[in-house]
Amino acid sequence: YSFTTYSKTPLMLSMLGGIVGDSAEQRAHSEWGKTWMFKHPSPWDYMFFMSNALHRDLGWFWYYWLFTTESVDGSIQTVTTNGDHTIVTVKQDGQMPSPIVLKLQLAPGTAPIKAPANATVSGDTVVVTYPVDVWFGGVSKTFKADIQLGGRKVERITLDPHCRFPDRDPSDNVWPRTSAASAAGDGRGSARGRASCG
């Protein structure tokens, strides 16, 4: 009971905010609290209310979080460069899908960064986000992110840089691999690969 109530629930809500946006999640929760105040809702009342308030079909999300013990297990498989395109292959070995958020640290330079529409830029750092829906189109467990940045060299890439999605082994979320990340991965859960966050 203690883990489900005090540990798993914050992880679930953090991931939900990472999928629908924190402000949307907070608004929906506020509506939920006002609607069900002094009542006795069931888990199904909560699931249906939140899905309706967020205007999303979240049946898959509630299923994985509340009725299974599955987890996210994403990893950066390969990174290749073709001209000014950087192609990042992300693999999802876990059964629970999650958005793909990639943080690319670029080499210092004065050349302008040509970021895609689904990216934010801060200095020499670019964060590119793909919605969770990329995993719903078929049975493929890999996704190729083709990112064009205007020719700037990519020095480091991190998958889920803010650790919003509870990955079973975050040590393989960084490219290029480091010996420290490999050592963290050997524990499969003790250190949780925290070095990949941030």
Disulfide bonds with the S-S distance in Angstrom:
Cys163-Cys197 1.32
